[in-house]
Amino acid sequence: MNKFSWYEAKSIEDALQQVNSTVSEELYQHTNKATVFKSGGIDVFDWVKEGLLQPQKIINIRNIPGLDKINFDSKKGLRIGSNVTLAELASNAEIKENYLALHQAVNHAATPQLRNISTLGGNIAQRNRCWYFRSTDHDCFRKGGDRCFARHSENGENENHAIIDNGSCVSVHASSISTALMAFNANVVIINSEGEKKTVSMDDFFVTASKDLAMENILQAKEIITEISIPAPAKNTKSAYIKQVARESYDWSLGDVAVVAEVSGNNTCRSASIVLGAAAPVPYRSKEAQQAMEDKTINSENATAASKAAMKIARPLTKNGYKVPLFEATIKQAILEIS
Ligand SMILES: Cc1cc2nc3c(=O)[nH]c(=O)nc-3n(C[C@H](O)[C@H](O)[C@H](O)COP(=O)(O)OP(=O)(O)OC[C@H]3O[C@@H](n4cnc5c(N)ncnc54)[C@H](O)[C@@H]3O)c2cc1C
């Protein structure tokens, strides 16, 4: 581990000013950042320990006042400060009552110990966990190299990797909580060093690998996430989240699904929002499954048809063909849970 300096940010403006004075935009686009924000620090210190990041300066934004609040209003919806921990989210009664799939996703992420430290801002901004991307021995596409080691037809270890949108990088996004956030049409509030605020939908926050290999989200060097907000749930909204893992705890998703929909009295699905995690390099909204369920009765036959529609575009790699039936079964189960 290299030596670095530590800066304890007192406010958002203070944190952004520190970045201004030490880092250039180009440096930040690459994995070896000179200055880095640290919130919970789980991902940041993994990077440092793995030798992938040799920071000159770490700016601790974890203790900035005001970013640790959860506010729910039945008309305005939910606002979560970026420094709220996953443990705080997991135990929040209003989230459990009004945004069940988010409650379920948070409770199935990582471990109780990690949830005590991890923040929501850090969770959605964390980088992927592809073992080649995380290895200093493998200069893959995302690190400016000329190949994807996971894709290799003979010795690529790609069992955890993407089955959708996997034409370039085949990693999957590490945030399973984002699967539920996107299904609830959450927005990310970002502030830059000029003090300008912008609000982007989760769908626009993530950057697909086919668009830009260097980025997994739109965050720029001089920007901080201050809040994640979710609209108030429409009347009769029901939701469900299911995550498939190899081990019950301490494990990343092999495939997870969030379904949010308005369900009318006769068990009909209206305005379905269906998102798949660990299927593609970023959380993937399955428009195919959504369309298949629109104005349909929630029953086994229609849920099966929707899950098959979602997987029509899947292109498995050499070792992850199992993900297709895994997603088919999980999408079906999640849809049936909202009936
Ligand atoms: C073994 C293990 C299993 C895990 N399993 C899961 C899982 O199943 N599901 C899941 O969703 N997650 C999982 N995680 C992720 C974990 O829970 C953390 O959420 C994640 O590693 C980062 O959160 P953090 O607050 O520590 O972020 P940090 O490490 O502090 O930051 C991560 C990144 O976000 C940036 N950042 C942080 N806050 C902000 C902000 N406010 N504005 C702008 N940039 C910011 C940092 O600069 C850095 O680039 C797992 C982690 C481990 C180690």
The ligand as a Gaussian input file, in Angstrom:
#p B3LYP/6-31G(d) Opt

LIG

0 1
 C      -17.833000      -9.459000       0.510000
 C      -18.735000      -8.355000       0.028000
 C      -20.009000      -8.666000      -0.382000
 C      -20.851000      -7.647000      -0.856000
 N      -22.099000      -7.995000      -1.295000
 C      -22.917000      -7.039000      -1.816000
 C      -24.196000      -7.378000      -2.324000
 O      -24.619000      -8.531000      -2.299000
 N      -24.945000      -6.379000      -2.845000
 C      -24.531000      -5.080000      -2.886000
 O      -25.273000      -4.219000      -3.374000
 N      -23.333000      -4.728000      -2.417000
 C      -22.511000      -5.668000      -1.883000
 N      -21.287000      -5.304000      -1.387000
 C      -20.898000      -3.879000      -1.470000
 C      -20.800000      -3.169000      -0.135000
 O      -21.928000      -3.450000       0.654000
 C      -20.651000      -1.634000      -0.268000
 O      -21.876000      -1.027000      -0.543000
 C      -19.742000      -1.164000      -1.333000
 O      -18.569000      -1.952000      -1.330000
 C      -19.328000       0.313000      -1.214000
 O      -19.948000       1.090000      -0.194000
 P      -19.087000       2.133000       0.642000
 O      -20.006000       3.066000       1.345000
 O      -18.107000       1.426000       1.480000
 O      -18.378000       2.942000      -0.526000
 P      -16.881000       3.454000      -0.696000
 O      -15.935000       2.297000      -0.742000
 O      -16.577000       4.532000       0.282000
 O      -17.005000       4.120000      -2.140000
 C      -17.240000       3.361000      -3.313000
 C      -17.119000       4.281000      -4.532000
 O      -18.124000       5.274000      -4.490000
 C      -17.568000       6.603000      -4.463000
 N      -18.441000       7.346000      -3.560000
 C      -18.852000       6.998000      -2.314000
 N      -19.765000       7.879000      -1.851000
 C      -19.917000       8.811000      -2.832000
 C      -20.718000      10.002000      -2.952000
 N      -21.561000      10.392000      -1.982000
 N      -20.615000      10.727000      -4.083000
 C      -19.789000      10.347000      -5.077000
 N      -19.007000       9.237000      -5.033000
 C      -19.089000       8.478000      -3.916000
 C      -16.144000       6.413000      -3.975000
 O      -15.290000       7.416000      -4.458000
 C      -15.795000       5.056000      -4.588000
 O      -15.441000       5.221000      -5.935000
 C      -20.420000      -6.283000      -0.885000
 C      -19.117000      -5.978000      -0.461000
 C      -18.282000      -6.992000      -0.028000
 C      -16.885000      -6.622000       0.390000

